[in-house]
Amino acid sequence: MLAARLEDAPSESVKYSTLKPSKRETRMPVGKIIELVGTSSRGFEDAINEAVRRSAKTVKNIRGVDVVGQKVIVKEGKVTEYRVNLKLSFGVE
């Protein structure tokens, strides 16, 4: 494995050295993010919970949710549906 070392080197040049791999490999956590739309007739919080509940049936190791947008559907002057756009993050084994 090669690594750049910038110690005492002029900005135009880079020194390279060979690094020995450690005896013990460390596992780096890997995550993935998927985008979802949750819907509910009861409210935004329910739409978020419904999206997480349904995702948890097939996605393991859910770590968090980032709500990136909210929207409502209006029919005849009344809110009929709440929608949330969200990014769901989970760990990959």
C-alpha positions in Angstrom: 0.0 0.0 0.0 1.4 3.4 -0.8 0.7 6.6 1.2 1.7 10.2 0.4 3.8 11.9 3.0 4.0 15.7 3.0 6.4 16.1 5.8 9.1 18.7 5.0 8.4 18.3 1.3 8.1 21.3 -1.0 4.5 21.8 -2.2 5.4 20.6 -5.7 6.8 17.3 -4.7 5.4 14.4 -2.7 7.4 11.7 -1.1 6.1 8.1 -1.1 6.9 5.3 1.3 5.7 1.7 1.5 3.6 1.0 4.6 3.3 -2.4 6.1 -0.2 -3.7 6.6 -1.1 -4.1 10.3 -1.2 -7.6 11.7 -4.8 -7.1 12.7 -7.3 -5.8 10.1 -9.8 -3.4 11.4 -13.4 -3.4 10.1 -14.7 -0.2 8.8 -18.4 0.3 9.1 -20.1 0.6 5.8 -23.4 2.3 5.4 -25.9 2.8 2.6 -28.6 5.4 2.1 -31.9 4.9 0.2 -34.5 7.5 -0.6 -38.1 6.8 0.3 -41.5 8.5 0.3 -43.8 7.8 3.3 -47.5 8.6 3.2 -50.2 8.9 5.7 -53.7 10.4 6.1 -53.0 11.2 9.8 -49.9 13.4 9.7 -46.2 13.8 8.9 -45.0 11.9 11.9 -47.2 8.9 11.0 -45.9 9.0 7.4 -42.3 8.8 8.8 -43.1 6.0 11.1 -44.9 4.1 8.4 -42.0 4.4 6.0 -39.6 3.1 8.7 -41.9 0.3 9.7 -42.4 -0.9 6.1 -38.6 -0.6 5.3 -37.7 -2.6 8.4 -39.4 -5.6 7.0 -36.7 -6.0 4.3 -33.9 -3.7 5.4 -31.7 -4.6 8.4 -29.6 -2.4 10.6 -31.5 0.8 10.1 -29.5 3.6 11.8 -31.4 6.8 11.0 -33.7 8.8 8.9 -33.2 12.3 7.4 -36.4 14.0 6.4 -35.6 16.1 3.3 -39.0 17.2 2.3 -42.7 17.4 3.3 -45.7 17.8 1.1 -49.5 17.5 1.5 -52.2 16.6 -1.0 -55.2 18.8 -0.9 -58.6 17.8 -2.4 -61.7 20.0 -2.2 -59.9 22.4 0.2 -58.9 19.7 2.7 -55.6 17.9 3.4 -56.1 14.3 2.4 -52.6 13.0 2.5 -49.3 13.8 4.1 -46.1 12.8 2.3 -42.5 12.9 3.5 -39.4 12.5 1.4 -36.7 10.9 3.4 -33.3 9.3 3.3 -33.0 6.1 5.3 -29.5 5.0 6.4 -28.5 1.5 7.3 -25.4 -0.6 7.9 -24.2 -3.1 5.4 -22.8 -6.4 6.8 
